[in-house]
Amino acid sequence: MEKEEKLVLLHSNDMHGDFLAETKGSKQVGGVSLLSGYIKKTRAENPNTLFAIAGDMFRGSIIDSEYRGFSTIELMNFLSPDVVTVGNHEVDYGLAHLLFLEKCAKFPIVNANMYIKTNHTRLFQPYKIIDVNGIKVLFIGVITEEVLASTRSEEVIGTFVDVWEAAKQVGTIVDNYKTTRIDLTVLLTHIGFEEDKKLAALLDPQWGVDLIIGGHSHTLLNKPFVVNGVPIVQVGCGTDQVGRFDITIDTENHRMKDYAWSVIPVTDENCPVDNILEEVLQSYKSETDRKYLKILTTLERELTHPSRAQETELGNLFADIMQVDSSFDVMLFGSGSIRKKKFGPIVTLQDLQECVPFDGPITMLEVTGKQFRQMVAFFLEQSVTTKGSSEFYQVSKGVKAVYNYFEKRLETCSLNGREIKDGDRIKIALQEYHYKNFTEFFSVPLEEVLANMKPRVVVTSETSIFEEYLVTSNHLDAHVEGRLIIKKEDPKTARKKEQKLV
């Protein structure tokens, strides 16, 4: 006769320092105090409850950056996840600092495929088996080389190269550590939704992977996406919602019998406040408020950044600020560097640092017109084929590019009203992360570009440029101007629509 147990598995991903609740209408929404309240309430209702985080606890708030992640670890200790995997932003403060923060964590951090190059020693425990009242759950953490592009500055770190290698690692761990007593096997990944689908397709069914809980792409699903029999889930980003599995475990045969999955809104209507965590949070907030709530400027209106895979108002603002009075022709500003969807009209130092938190140098390079056109065509093409998970760039004033995705060609690419020719020379500027990953992000070999001109650091701190410009300006505005246009429609279909309109 079958023996059954109920298991509740809660999960978050890409929290990015979204610690504070926001007032939306009559409700309080999100924040770690309400999230903690929901987790505690669920654990009280069902002792067989686990909570997992699929990477990127760090970055996005001034509370995180001011204390270089230490505040985040302390808040997470109060939140008490049962297991966490590493995201790409966990290494933003450097490898040594991450390993220090791991020692401060009162919860396990798992990752199967980051290692030290010299001796292939893993940096983290690759898996964790958690026994919750007799139900044994195996968690395996996975990240890939592409996601960890920021670690190129950490020469001692390596990762298994791609999803295929990551799948092999899963198989190795399952073969070595999954005993017949494991009731549920969960992959905690931080590789993005599209890569999760590829990974699921590569899993051998005999490995018995039951679920993939993902992160990185900030994908908010309304139901699990099933590949190769494996449900894949992800709950966007921040703390406005939490994922919930209600799972029935056949403990006699050690397998998942069935499940239901839902996205739970984190609001004061269904989540009691954890007052202890709120007190700790407010102590951090009071310190950062004193330092960072000074007003820098007032914009003409609220500016937006709704998607990282398109030209945006905020993208144009920051690209243009960096290009003003510069020694280069074009600023290519990483769209993913902009972490807030709305900015202004009143702008404080805290708003600025939370919106563009990745401070660092700006490097100038010289490219030929042919190389520039290839770079632009590549990132515009990738923004469609990868559904926004690749690198995209906001360009400074004067650039206009139209890419025909259906025909796979750049229809036009001009600078200051003049079509760019192959033999032209253009000085471009990039943030450090994008310069270090130039070949991968633009599909042009960096070695070829370096032959044009020796690279030169023209700005040592992008944040200082933004701060100074905003302080000395008022009522700034920015609009989407059609600097970057992607045509996705079949020309024949477009002509038929035009004929119908006529």
C-alpha positions in Angstrom: 0.0 0.0 0.0 1.3 3.4 -1.0 2.4 5.8 1.8 1.9 9.5 0.9 3.2 12.7 2.4 2.5 16.3 1.5 5.4 18.7 0.8 5.3 22.4 0.3 8.2 23.9 -1.7 8.4 27.7 -1.8 10.9 29.4 -4.0 12.1 32.9 -5.1 14.7 34.0 -7.6 16.5 37.3 -8.6 15.5 39.1 -5.4 18.1 41.8 -6.2 17.9 43.6 -2.9 14.1 44.1 -3.1 13.8 44.4 0.6 11.2 47.1 1.2 7.5 46.8 0.8 5.8 49.3 -1.6 2.4 50.9 -1.2 0.2 50.1 -4.2 -3.3 51.5 -3.8 -4.5 50.4 -0.4 -2.0 47.4 -0.2 1.5 46.9 0.9 3.3 44.7 -1.7 6.5 42.8 -1.6 9.5 43.2 0.8 11.3 40.6 2.9 9.2 41.3 6.0 6.0 40.2 4.3 7.7 37.4 2.5 9.2 36.1 5.7 5.7 36.3 7.3 4.3 34.2 4.5 7.0 31.6 4.8 6.6 31.4 8.6 2.8 31.1 8.2 3.2 28.3 5.7 5.7 26.4 7.9 3.3 26.7 10.8 0.4 25.3 8.7 2.6 22.5 7.2 5.8 21.4 8.9 6.8 19.7 5.6 7.8 23.1 4.1 11.0 24.1 2.3 12.1 27.5 0.9 14.7 27.7 -1.9 16.3 30.7 -3.7 17.5 30.3 -7.3 20.3 32.9 -7.2 20.8 36.7 -7.4 20.0 37.8 -3.8 22.5 40.7 -4.3 22.4 44.0 -6.2 19.6 46.4 -6.9 19.2 48.3 -3.6 21.4 50.8 -1.8 21.1 48.7 1.4 22.9 45.8 -0.4 25.6 47.9 -2.2 26.4 50.1 0.9 27.3 47.0 2.9 28.6 45.0 0.0 26.2 42.2 0.5 26.7 41.7 4.2 23.3 43.3 4.9 21.7 41.0 2.4 23.2 37.9 4.0 22.0 39.0 7.4 18.5 39.6 6.1 18.5 36.3 4.4 19.6 34.6 7.6 16.3 36.0 9.2 14.4 34.8 6.1 15.9 31.3 6.7 16.0 29.7 3.2 16.7 26.0 3.4 19.0 26.1 0.3 20.3 28.8 -2.1 22.2 28.6 -5.4 24.7 31.0 -6.8 23.6 33.7 -9.3 25.8 35.8 -11.5 25.5 38.9 -9.2 26.7 36.9 -6.2 30.2 37.4 -7.6 29.8 41.2 -8.2 31.9 42.1 -5.1 34.6 39.6 -6.0 35.3 36.0 -5.3 37.1 36.5 -2.0 34.2 38.6 -0.7 31.6 36.0 -1.8 33.5 33.3 0.0 33.6 35.5 3.1 29.8 36.1 2.8 29.2 32.4 2.5 30.8 31.9 5.9 28.3 34.5 7.3 25.4 32.6 5.8 23.4 30.3 8.1 22.0 28.4 5.1 23.7 26.2 2.5 24.8 27.6 -0.8 25.1 25.0 -3.5 26.7 25.1 -6.9 27.9 22.1 -8.9 30.0 23.6 -11.6 32.2 26.6 -10.4 35.7 25.5 -9.7 39.3 26.7 -9.1 41.2 26.2 -12.4 44.5 25.1 -10.9 43.2 22.0 -9.2 39.5 21.8 -10.3 38.4 22.1 -6.7 34.7 23.1 -6.5 34.1 26.4 -4.8 30.8 25.3 -3.2 29.1 22.2 -2.1 27.5 20.9 -5.3 24.3 19.5 -3.7 22.4 19.4 -0.5 20.1 16.6 0.7 17.5 18.0 3.1 15.5 15.7 5.3 12.2 17.3 6.2 10.3 15.0 8.6 11.4 11.9 6.7 11.0 13.3 3.2 14.5 13.5 1.5 15.0 16.2 -1.1 18.1 16.5 -3.2 18.9 20.0 -4.5 21.6 20.5 -7.1 22.9 24.1 -8.1 23.8 24.9 -11.7 25.2 28.0 -13.4 27.0 28.3 -16.8 29.9 30.2 -18.3 27.7 32.6 -20.3 25.9 33.8 -17.1 29.2 34.1 -15.2 30.8 36.4 -17.8 31.5 38.9 -15.1 34.0 36.5 -13.5 36.4 37.0 -16.4 38.3 39.4 -14.1 38.7 36.5 -11.6 41.4 34.5 -13.4 41.2 31.6 -10.9 37.6 30.8 -11.5 36.3 28.4 -14.1 33.0 26.9 -15.0 31.9 24.0 -17.0 31.4 25.6 -20.4 27.8 25.2 -21.4 24.4 23.6 -20.7 25.6 20.2 -22.1 28.5 20.1 -19.6 26.1 21.3 -16.8 23.8 18.3 -17.7 26.8 16.0 -17.4 27.5 17.3 -13.9 23.9 16.7 -12.9 24.3 13.1 -14.1 27.5 12.7 -12.2 26.0 14.0 -8.9 22.9 11.9 -9.3 25.0 8.7 -10.0 27.2 9.3 -7.0 24.9 10.8 -4.4 21.3 9.9 -5.2 20.4 6.9 -3.2 17.2 4.9 -3.4 16.0 6.9 -0.4 15.8 10.2 -2.2 12.1 11.2 -2.7 12.5 14.4 -4.8 15.3 15.8 -7.0 15.3 19.5 -7.7 17.7 21.5 -9.9 18.2 25.1 -8.6 19.5 26.8 -11.7 20.5 30.3 -12.6 20.9 30.1 -16.4 17.7 31.7 -17.7 14.4 30.2 -18.9 15.5 29.4 -22.5 18.6 27.6 -21.2 16.5 25.7 -18.6 14.5 24.3 -21.5 17.7 23.1 -23.2 19.0 21.6 -20.0 15.8 19.8 -19.3 15.9 18.2 -22.8 19.4 16.9 -22.1 18.5 15.2 -18.8 18.5 11.4 -18.8 15.1 10.3 -17.4 16.9 7.7 -15.4 18.5 10.4 -13.4 15.1 11.1 -11.9 15.2 14.9 -11.9 11.7 16.0 -10.8 11.7 19.8 -11.0 13.8 22.8 -12.3 13.5 26.0 -10.3 15.2 28.7 -12.4 16.4 32.3 -12.3 18.4 34.9 -14.2 16.0 35.8 -17.1 13.4 37.3 -14.7 10.7 35.2 -16.4 7.3 35.3 -14.6 5.4 32.2 -15.6 1.7 31.5 -14.9 2.1 27.7 -15.1 5.1 25.3 -15.3 6.7 24.7 -18.7 7.3 21.0 -19.1 10.2 19.7 -21.2 11.2 16.0 -21.2 8.7 15.4 -18.4 10.4 18.0 -16.2 8.4 21.0 -15.0 10.3 24.3 -15.2 9.3 27.3 -13.1 10.4 30.8 -12.4 8.7 33.8 -10.6 10.0 36.9 -12.3 12.2 39.0 -9.9 12.0 40.8 -6.6 9.8 39.9 -3.7 6.3 40.9 -5.0 5.5 37.2 -5.5 6.8 33.8 -4.4 6.4 30.4 -6.1 4.7 27.5 -4.4 4.6 23.8 -5.1 2.2 21.6 -3.3 3.6 18.1 -3.9 2.4 14.7 -3.0 5.3 12.3 -2.3 4.9 8.5 -2.6 7.3 7.7 0.2 7.0 4.0 -0.3 8.4 4.2 -3.9 10.3 7.4 -3.3 8.9 9.5 -6.1 6.8 12.6 -6.8 3.2 11.4 -7.4 1.6 14.7 -8.4 2.0 18.4 -7.8 0.2 21.8 -8.1 2.1 25.0 -8.7 1.0 28.6 -8.1 2.4 32.1 -7.9 1.5 33.7 -4.6 1.3 37.5 -4.4 3.2 38.9 -1.4 0.9 41.5 0.0 -0.3 42.5 3.5 -3.7 40.8 2.7 -2.2 37.3 2.9 1.2 37.7 4.5 1.6 38.8 8.1 4.6 41.1 8.8 7.7 39.5 10.4 8.2 42.3 12.9 11.7 41.1 14.0 13.0 41.2 10.4 11.3 44.5 9.8 13.2 46.0 12.7 16.5 44.8 11.4 15.6 46.1 7.9 14.7 49.5 9.2 18.0 49.8 11.1 19.8 49.4 7.7 17.4 51.8 6.0 17.8 54.5 8.5 21.6 54.5 8.0 21.4 54.6 4.2 18.6 57.2 4.2 20.9 59.6 6.1 23.6 59.2 3.5 21.8 58.8 0.2 18.5 60.7 0.4 19.9 64.0 -0.8 18.2 65.3 -4.0 20.3 65.4 -7.1 17.8 66.9 -9.6 14.3 67.0 -10.9 13.5 65.5 -14.3 10.9 66.9 -16.6 8.8 63.7 -15.9 9.1 60.1 -14.9 11.3 58.2 -17.4 10.9 54.5 -18.0 12.9 51.4 -18.9 10.2 48.7 -19.5 12.5 46.2 -21.2 16.2 45.6 -21.5 15.8 44.4 -25.1 14.6 47.6 -26.7 15.5 51.3 -26.9 14.1 53.1 -23.8 13.8 56.6 -22.3 16.2 55.8 -19.5 18.6 54.1 -21.8 18.8 57.1 -24.0 19.2 59.4 -21.0 22.2 57.5 -19.6 23.9 56.9 -23.0 23.6 60.6 -23.9 24.9 61.8 -20.5 28.0 59.6 -20.9 28.6 60.9 -24.5 28.3 64.6 -23.7 31.7 66.4 -24.1 33.4 63.1 -24.6 36.3 62.0 -26.8 34.3 59.2 -28.4 31.5 59.1 -31.1 29.2 56.5 -29.7 28.3 55.3 -26.2 27.1 51.7 -26.1 25.5 51.5 -22.7 24.6 48.0 -21.4 20.8 47.9 -21.2 21.0 45.4 -18.3 23.0 47.9 -16.3 19.7 49.8 -15.8 18.0 48.1 -12.8 14.9 50.2 -12.3 11.9 50.4 -14.7 11.0 53.9 -13.5 13.2 56.9 -12.6 12.2 60.4 -11.4 10.8 62.9 -11.6 12.6 63.7 -8.3 16.0 61.9 -8.3 18.0 61.2 -5.1 21.4 59.8 -4.8 19.8 56.6 -3.7 17.6 56.5 -6.8 20.6 56.9 -9.0 22.7 54.2 -7.3 19.8 51.8 -7.3 19.0 52.5 -11.0 22.6 52.1 -12.3 24.5 50.3 -9.5 27.4 48.9 -11.5 30.1 51.6 -11.1 33.3 51.2 -13.0 35.6 52.5 -15.8 34.6 53.4 -19.3 36.9 52.2 -22.1 37.3 53.8 -25.5 38.0 51.7 -28.6 38.2 52.4 -32.3 36.2 50.2 -34.7 35.8 50.3 -38.5 32.4 51.0 -40.0 32.2 47.3 -41.0 32.9 46.1 -37.5 30.4 48.6 -36.0 27.7 47.5 -38.4 28.4 43.8 -37.6 28.3 44.6 -33.8 24.9 46.4 -34.1 23.4 43.7 -36.3 24.5 41.0 -33.9 23.1 42.4 -30.7 19.8 43.4 -32.4 19.5 39.9 -33.9 20.3 38.2 -30.6 17.7 40.3 -28.8 15.0 38.5 -30.8 16.4 35.0 -31.1 17.2 34.8 -27.3 13.9 36.6 -26.4 15.7 39.4 -24.6 18.1 37.3 -22.5 21.2 38.3 -24.5 23.2 41.6 -24.1 21.4 44.6 -25.6 22.8 48.2 -25.9 21.3 51.6 -25.5 23.1 54.0 -28.0 23.8 57.7 -27.7 22.3 60.4 -29.8 23.1 60.4 -33.5 23.0 56.6 -34.1 20.1 55.2 -36.1 20.0 51.5 -37.0 17.2 49.5 -38.7 17.5 45.7 -38.6 15.3 43.5 -40.7 15.0 40.3 -38.6 13.0 38.4 -41.3 15.7 39.1 -43.9 18.6 38.9 -41.4 20.2 42.2 -42.5 20.9 45.7 -41.3 18.8 47.9 -43.6 20.5 51.1 -42.4 23.1 52.2 -39.9 24.0 55.8 -39.7 25.8 58.3 -37.4 24.7 61.9 -37.4 22.7 61.5 -40.5 25.4 59.9 -42.6 25.3 56.2 -43.5 28.3 54.3 -42.0 30.7 52.9 -44.6 32.9 49.9 -44.1 36.1 52.0 -44.1 34.9 54.6 -41.6 36.6 54.8 -38.2 34.3 55.2 -35.2 35.3 55.7 -31.6 33.0 53.8 -29.2 32.9 53.5 -25.4 31.9 50.6 -23.3 31.6 49.7 -19.6 34.2 47.4 -18.1 32.0 44.3 -18.1 31.1 44.7 -21.8 34.7 45.5 -22.8 36.0 42.3 -21.1 33.3 40.2 -22.9 33.6 42.1 -26.2 34.0 39.1 -28.5 31.1 37.2 -27.0 28.7 40.1 -26.8 29.4 41.6 -30.3 30.6 38.6 -32.4 33.7 40.6 -33.5 37.1 39.4 -32.2 38.5 41.9 -29.7 42.0 41.2 -31.1 40.9 42.7 -34.5 39.5 45.8 -32.8 42.6 46.3 -30.7 44.6 46.4 -33.9 42.8 49.6 -34.8 43.8 51.6 -31.7 45.2 50.9 -28.2 42.2 50.9 -25.8 42.0 53.9 -23.4 40.2 54.3 -20.1 38.4 57.6 -20.6 36.2 57.5 -17.4 37.3 55.9 -14.1 33.8 56.0 -12.5 30.6 56.1 -14.5 28.6 56.8 -11.4 30.5 60.0 -10.8 29.7 61.2 -14.3 26.0 60.6 -13.9 25.9 62.2 -10.4 27.8 65.3 -11.5 25.7 65.8 -14.7 22.4 65.4 -12.8 23.5 67.8 -10.0 24.3 70.5 -12.6 21.2 70.0 -14.7 17.5 70.4 -14.2 14.3 69.2 -15.9 16.1 66.7 -18.1 14.0 64.7 -20.5 14.5 61.8 -22.8 12.3 60.0 -25.4 12.3 56.9 -27.5 13.4 58.3 -30.9 13.7 55.3 -33.1 17.5 55.0 -32.7 17.2 51.2 -32.8 14.4 49.6 -34.8 13.9 45.9 -35.3 11.5 44.8 -38.1 10.2 41.4 -37.2 7.4 41.0 -39.7 7.4 39.1 -43.0 7.4 41.9 -45.7 4.6 40.1 -47.6 2.4 40.1 -44.5 3.2 43.7 -43.9 2.2 44.6 -47.5 -1.1 42.8 -47.2 -1.9 44.7 -44.0 -1.1 48.0 -45.8 -3.4 47.0 -48.7 -6.2 46.3 -46.3 -5.8 49.7 -44.7 -5.9 51.4 -48.1 
